[in-house]
Amino acid sequence: MKQADTIWMNGKLVPWNEAKVHILTHTLHYGNGVFEGTRAYKTDRGLAIFRLRDHTRRLLDSAKITMIKSPYTLEELEAAQIELLRANHFGSNVYLRPLIYLGYGVMGLYHVNAPVEVAIAAWEWGSYLGDEGLQKGIRVKISSFARNSVKSTMGKAKAVANYLNSQMAKFEAIEAGYEEALLLDDEGFIAEGSGECFFIVRDGVIVTPPHDNSLESITQATVIELAEKLGYTVEFRRITRDEVYIADEAFFTGTAAEVTPVREVDARTIGEGKRGPVTERLQRAYFDVVYGRNEDFGHYLTYI
Protein backbone atom coordinates (compact mmCIF):
# COMPACT_ATOMS: atom_id res chain seq x y z
CA MET A 1 0.00 0.00 0.00
CA LYS A 2 1.36 3.40 -1.01
CA GLN A 3 0.55 6.10 1.52
CA ALA A 4 -1.47 9.08 0.28
CA ASP A 5 -1.55 12.62 1.69
CA THR A 6 -5.00 12.68 3.27
CA ILE A 7 -7.98 10.59 4.32
CA TRP A 8 -11.56 11.88 4.39
CA MET A 9 -13.05 11.52 7.88
CA ASN A 10 -16.48 12.78 8.86
CA GLY A 11 -16.50 15.61 6.36
CA LYS A 12 -12.87 16.71 6.64
CA LEU A 13 -9.60 15.85 4.95
CA VAL A 14 -7.17 14.61 7.60
CA PRO A 15 -3.44 13.95 7.14
CA TRP A 16 -2.86 10.24 6.53
CA ASN A 17 -0.94 9.63 9.77
CA GLU A 18 -3.51 11.52 11.85
CA ALA A 19 -6.53 9.47 10.70
CA LYS A 20 -7.05 7.61 13.98
CA VAL A 21 -9.86 6.14 16.10
CA HIS A 22 -10.29 5.44 19.82
CA ILE A 23 -9.33 1.99 21.14
CA LEU A 24 -12.93 1.54 22.33
CA THR A 25 -14.37 2.12 18.88
CA HIS A 26 -17.46 -0.09 18.84
CA THR A 27 -16.77 -1.70 15.45
CA LEU A 28 -13.31 -2.79 16.58
CA HIS A 29 -14.86 -4.87 19.39
CA TYR A 30 -18.09 -6.17 17.88
CA GLY A 31 -17.50 -6.26 14.12
CA ASN A 32 -20.47 -4.21 12.93
CA GLY A 33 -19.31 -1.92 10.16
CA VAL A 34 -19.61 -1.82 6.38
CA PHE A 35 -17.23 -0.87 3.61
CA GLU A 36 -16.74 -0.70 -0.12
CA GLY A 37 -13.93 -1.38 -2.54
CA THR A 38 -13.93 0.93 -5.56
CA ARG A 39 -11.30 1.55 -8.23
CA ALA A 40 -10.33 4.63 -10.17
CA TYR A 41 -8.31 4.21 -13.35
CA LYS A 42 -5.89 6.51 -15.17
CA THR A 43 -7.60 6.93 -18.54
CA ASP A 44 -6.59 9.08 -21.50
CA ARG A 45 -8.97 11.70 -20.09
CA GLY A 46 -7.59 11.53 -16.58
CA LEU A 47 -8.51 9.64 -13.44
CA ALA A 48 -12.01 8.09 -13.52
CA ILE A 49 -13.92 6.21 -10.82
CA PHE A 50 -15.56 3.03 -12.09
CA ARG A 51 -19.25 2.67 -11.21
CA LEU A 52 -19.13 5.21 -8.38
CA ARG A 53 -22.91 5.39 -7.99
CA ASP A 54 -23.33 1.60 -7.81
CA HIS A 55 -20.59 1.12 -5.23
CA THR A 56 -21.84 3.98 -3.08
CA ARG A 57 -25.41 2.70 -3.24
CA ARG A 58 -24.23 -0.76 -2.18
CA LEU A 59 -22.38 0.82 0.76
CA LEU A 60 -25.62 2.39 1.96
CA ASP A 61 -27.54 -0.83 1.35
CA SER A 62 -25.00 -2.66 3.51
CA ALA A 63 -25.49 -0.08 6.27
CA LYS A 64 -29.25 -0.52 6.09
CA ILE A 65 -28.95 -4.30 6.35
CA THR A 66 -26.73 -4.07 9.43
CA MET A 67 -28.89 -1.39 11.12
CA ILE A 68 -26.43 1.46 10.79
CA LYS A 69 -27.86 4.85 9.84
CA SER A 70 -25.44 6.75 7.63
CA PRO A 71 -25.08 10.44 8.49
CA TYR A 72 -24.33 11.17 4.82
CA THR A 73 -26.47 10.83 1.73
CA LEU A 74 -25.58 9.01 -1.47
CA GLU A 75 -24.70 12.29 -3.18
CA GLU A 76 -22.59 13.49 -0.25
CA LEU A 77 -20.59 10.26 -0.19
CA GLU A 78 -20.01 10.42 -3.93
CA ALA A 79 -18.81 14.03 -3.62
CA ALA A 80 -16.49 13.04 -0.76
CA GLN A 81 -14.79 10.38 -2.87
CA ILE A 82 -14.28 12.83 -5.71
CA GLU A 83 -12.93 15.44 -3.29
CA LEU A 84 -10.47 12.94 -1.84
CA LEU A 85 -9.07 11.95 -5.23
CA ARG A 86 -8.68 15.56 -6.33
CA ALA A 87 -6.89 16.46 -3.09
CA ASN A 88 -4.30 13.69 -3.34
CA HIS A 89 -3.13 14.14 -6.97
CA PHE A 90 -2.62 10.45 -7.67
CA GLY A 91 -0.31 9.45 -10.49
CA SER A 92 -1.62 5.96 -11.23
CA ASN A 93 -4.60 3.67 -10.63
CA VAL A 94 -6.27 4.09 -7.25
CA TYR A 95 -8.24 1.92 -4.85
CA LEU A 96 -10.89 3.63 -2.70
CA ARG A 97 -12.07 2.27 0.64
CA PRO A 98 -15.19 3.99 2.07
CA LEU A 99 -16.02 2.76 5.58
CA ILE A 100 -19.08 3.35 7.76
CA TYR A 101 -18.39 2.24 11.30
CA LEU A 102 -19.55 2.63 14.89
CA GLY A 103 -17.29 4.85 16.95
CA TYR A 104 -16.44 5.42 20.60
CA GLY A 105 -19.24 6.14 23.05
CA VAL A 106 -20.98 2.97 24.16
CA MET A 107 -20.02 -0.63 24.79
CA GLY A 108 -22.08 -3.80 24.73
CA LEU A 109 -23.82 -5.67 21.94
CA TYR A 110 -26.73 -3.23 21.60
CA HIS A 111 -25.19 -0.95 19.02
CA VAL A 112 -27.81 1.61 18.01
CA ASN A 113 -26.64 4.29 20.45
CA ALA A 114 -23.05 4.19 19.23
CA PRO A 115 -21.99 7.20 17.13
CA VAL A 116 -21.79 6.53 13.40
CA GLU A 117 -18.51 7.55 11.79
CA VAL A 118 -17.54 7.64 8.11
CA ALA A 119 -14.08 7.54 6.60
CA ILE A 120 -12.80 7.21 3.03
CA ALA A 121 -9.22 6.26 2.25
CA ALA A 122 -7.59 5.98 -1.17
CA TRP A 123 -4.19 4.81 -2.30
CA GLU A 124 -2.35 3.81 -5.44
CA TRP A 125 -2.69 0.06 -5.88
CA GLY A 126 -1.87 -2.30 -8.70
CA SER A 127 -3.18 -5.78 -9.45
CA TYR A 128 -4.50 -7.51 -6.31
CA LEU A 129 -3.40 -10.98 -7.43
CA GLY A 130 -0.39 -9.76 -9.35
CA ASP A 131 0.29 -8.71 -12.94
CA GLU A 132 1.63 -12.18 -13.69
CA GLY A 133 -1.59 -13.68 -12.36
CA LEU A 134 -3.62 -11.55 -14.79
CA GLN A 135 -1.64 -13.01 -17.68
CA LYS A 136 -0.83 -16.56 -16.67
CA GLY A 137 -3.52 -17.36 -14.12
CA ILE A 138 -3.31 -18.34 -10.46
CA ARG A 139 -3.37 -21.53 -8.39
CA VAL A 140 -6.44 -21.97 -6.18
CA LYS A 141 -7.31 -24.25 -3.25
CA ILE A 142 -10.84 -25.17 -2.24
CA SER A 143 -10.99 -24.16 1.39
CA SER A 144 -11.89 -26.29 4.38
CA PHE A 145 -13.89 -23.27 5.56
CA ALA A 146 -17.44 -23.02 4.21
CA ARG A 147 -18.81 -19.66 3.15
CA ASN A 148 -20.93 -18.02 5.86
CA SER A 149 -24.42 -19.49 5.81
CA VAL A 150 -27.50 -17.32 5.23
CA LYS A 151 -28.84 -19.00 8.38
CA SER A 152 -26.33 -17.13 10.52
CA THR A 153 -25.20 -13.98 8.70
CA MET A 154 -26.20 -11.54 5.97
CA GLY A 155 -24.12 -12.03 2.85
CA LYS A 156 -25.73 -9.18 0.90
CA ALA A 157 -24.00 -6.72 3.24
CA LYS A 158 -20.34 -5.95 2.67
CA ALA A 159 -19.89 -6.09 6.42
CA VAL A 160 -16.53 -6.21 8.16
CA ALA A 161 -17.55 -9.20 10.29
CA ASN A 162 -18.14 -11.34 7.21
CA TYR A 163 -14.48 -11.16 6.26
CA LEU A 164 -13.07 -13.19 9.14
CA ASN A 165 -14.29 -16.18 7.14
CA SER A 166 -12.40 -14.89 4.10
CA GLN A 167 -9.23 -14.19 6.07
CA MET A 168 -9.05 -17.73 7.41
CA ALA A 169 -9.67 -19.24 3.97
CA LYS A 170 -7.03 -16.99 2.36
CA PHE A 171 -4.49 -17.80 5.07
CA GLU A 172 -5.10 -21.52 4.67
CA ALA A 173 -4.66 -21.35 0.89
CA ILE A 174 -1.43 -19.36 1.00
CA GLU A 175 0.06 -21.55 3.76
CA ALA A 176 -0.66 -24.55 1.53
CA GLY A 177 1.27 -22.97 -1.35
CA TYR A 178 -1.66 -21.60 -3.37
CA GLU A 179 -2.51 -18.01 -4.20
CA GLU A 180 -6.23 -17.87 -3.49
CA ALA A 181 -9.05 -19.79 -1.85
CA LEU A 182 -12.34 -20.98 -3.28
CA LEU A 183 -15.11 -21.52 -0.73
CA LEU A 184 -18.06 -23.89 -0.84
CA ASP A 185 -21.45 -23.06 0.64
CA ASP A 186 -22.89 -25.03 3.55
CA GLU A 187 -24.43 -27.52 1.08
CA GLY A 188 -21.15 -28.23 -0.66
CA PHE A 189 -21.58 -26.16 -3.83
CA ILE A 190 -19.15 -23.49 -5.04
CA ALA A 191 -19.89 -20.12 -3.45
CA GLU A 192 -17.08 -17.64 -4.24
CA GLY A 193 -13.44 -16.80 -3.58
CA SER A 194 -12.19 -15.14 -0.41
CA GLY A 195 -13.01 -11.78 -1.97
CA GLU A 196 -14.04 -12.51 -5.55
CA CYS A 197 -16.82 -14.02 -7.65
CA PHE A 198 -16.05 -17.20 -9.57
CA PHE A 199 -16.79 -18.28 -13.14
CA ILE A 200 -16.16 -21.39 -15.18
CA VAL A 201 -16.42 -21.93 -18.94
CA ARG A 202 -17.68 -25.25 -20.33
CA ASP A 203 -18.29 -25.84 -24.02
CA GLY A 204 -18.40 -22.09 -24.66
CA VAL A 205 -21.00 -21.42 -21.95
CA ILE A 206 -20.05 -19.15 -19.04
CA VAL A 207 -21.35 -20.32 -15.65
CA THR A 208 -21.33 -18.55 -12.27
CA PRO A 209 -22.95 -19.49 -8.94
CA PRO A 210 -26.14 -17.71 -7.81
CA HIS A 211 -26.05 -15.06 -5.06
CA ASP A 212 -27.59 -17.38 -2.48
CA ASN A 213 -25.13 -16.49 0.25
CA SER A 214 -22.77 -14.00 -1.36
CA LEU A 215 -22.47 -10.33 -2.18
CA GLU A 216 -24.18 -9.02 -5.30
CA SER A 217 -21.03 -8.18 -7.18
CA ILE A 218 -20.75 -5.06 -9.33
CA THR A 219 -17.74 -6.38 -11.24
CA GLN A 220 -19.48 -9.70 -11.82
CA ALA A 221 -22.50 -7.86 -13.23
CA THR A 222 -20.23 -5.85 -15.52
CA VAL A 223 -18.48 -8.97 -16.85
CA ILE A 224 -21.82 -10.68 -17.46
CA GLU A 225 -23.05 -7.63 -19.34
CA LEU A 226 -19.90 -7.68 -21.47
CA ALA A 227 -20.13 -11.41 -22.06
CA GLU A 228 -23.70 -11.20 -23.30
CA LYS A 229 -22.81 -8.25 -25.51
CA LEU A 230 -20.04 -10.39 -27.02
CA GLY A 231 -22.56 -13.13 -27.76
CA TYR A 232 -21.83 -15.61 -24.96
CA THR A 233 -24.49 -17.50 -23.02
CA VAL A 234 -24.22 -16.91 -19.27
CA GLU A 235 -25.85 -19.22 -16.73
CA PHE A 236 -26.48 -18.60 -13.04
CA ARG A 237 -26.54 -22.06 -11.48
CA ARG A 238 -24.94 -24.24 -8.86
CA ILE A 239 -21.47 -25.62 -9.56
CA THR A 240 -19.90 -28.63 -7.84
CA ARG A 241 -16.20 -28.84 -7.12
CA ASP A 242 -15.72 -31.73 -9.54
CA GLU A 243 -17.27 -29.69 -12.34
CA VAL A 244 -14.65 -27.03 -11.67
CA TYR A 245 -11.91 -29.62 -12.12
CA ILE A 246 -13.11 -30.46 -15.65
CA ALA A 247 -13.92 -26.89 -16.75
CA ASP A 248 -12.36 -25.56 -19.93
CA GLU A 249 -11.56 -22.27 -18.20
CA ALA A 250 -12.06 -20.60 -14.84
CA PHE A 251 -11.59 -17.05 -13.60
CA PHE A 252 -12.26 -14.71 -10.69
CA THR A 253 -13.82 -11.25 -10.89
CA GLY A 254 -13.90 -8.43 -8.36
CA THR A 255 -13.00 -4.79 -7.87
CA ALA A 256 -9.56 -5.77 -6.57
CA ALA A 257 -9.10 -8.94 -8.63
CA GLU A 258 -10.56 -7.40 -11.83
CA VAL A 259 -10.61 -10.43 -14.21
CA THR A 260 -8.03 -12.96 -13.02
CA PRO A 261 -7.65 -16.36 -14.74
CA VAL A 262 -7.43 -19.57 -12.70
CA ARG A 263 -4.99 -22.11 -14.08
CA GLU A 264 -5.17 -24.75 -11.35
CA VAL A 265 -7.58 -25.85 -8.61
CA ASP A 266 -6.59 -28.43 -5.98
CA ALA A 267 -3.64 -29.63 -8.09
CA ARG A 268 -5.94 -30.16 -11.12
CA THR A 269 -4.94 -28.22 -14.22
CA ILE A 270 -7.82 -26.16 -15.57
CA GLY A 271 -8.06 -26.37 -19.36
CA GLU A 272 -4.60 -25.92 -20.81
CA GLY A 273 -3.19 -24.53 -17.58
CA LYS A 274 -3.16 -20.92 -18.71
CA ARG A 275 -5.48 -18.03 -19.46
CA GLY A 276 -8.16 -19.34 -21.81
CA PRO A 277 -9.51 -17.54 -24.90
CA VAL A 278 -12.88 -16.63 -23.36
CA THR A 279 -11.24 -15.29 -20.22
CA GLU A 280 -8.74 -13.31 -22.25
CA ARG A 281 -11.49 -11.79 -24.39
CA LEU A 282 -13.54 -10.79 -21.34
CA GLN A 283 -10.46 -9.46 -19.59
CA ARG A 284 -9.60 -7.29 -22.57
CA ALA A 285 -13.20 -6.05 -22.83
CA TYR A 286 -13.28 -5.23 -19.13
CA PHE A 287 -10.09 -3.19 -19.26
CA ASP A 288 -11.40 -1.35 -22.31
CA VAL A 289 -14.39 -0.29 -20.22
CA VAL A 290 -12.56 0.83 -17.08
CA TYR A 291 -9.90 2.68 -19.07
CA GLY A 292 -12.54 4.57 -21.06
CA ARG A 293 -11.86 2.88 -24.39
CA ASN A 294 -15.43 1.66 -24.90
CA GLU A 295 -17.86 4.52 -25.43
CA ASP A 296 -20.87 2.23 -24.97
CA PHE A 297 -19.92 1.94 -21.30
CA GLY A 298 -18.82 5.52 -20.73
CA HIS A 299 -21.70 6.09 -18.32
CA TYR A 300 -19.93 3.86 -15.79
CA LEU A 301 -17.04 6.30 -15.41
CA THR A 302 -16.92 9.42 -13.24
CA TYR A 303 -14.02 11.58 -14.35
CA ILE A 304 -12.15 13.56 -11.73
Secondary structure, DSSP 8 states (H G I E B T S, - for coil): -B--SEEEETTEEEEGGG----TT-HHHHH--EEE--EEEEEETTEEEEETHHHHHHHHHHHHHHTT---SS-HHHHHHHHHHHHHHHT-SS-EEEEEEEEE-SS--SS--TTS-EEEEEEEEE---TT-HHHHHH-EEEEE-SS----TTTS-TTS-BGGGHHHHHHHHHHHHHTT-SEEEEE-TTSSEEEESSSEEEEEETTEEEE--SSSS---HHHHHHHHHHHHTT--EEE----HHHHHT-SEEEEEETTTEEEEEEEETTEE-TTSS--HHHHHHHHHHHHHHTT--GGGGGGEEE-
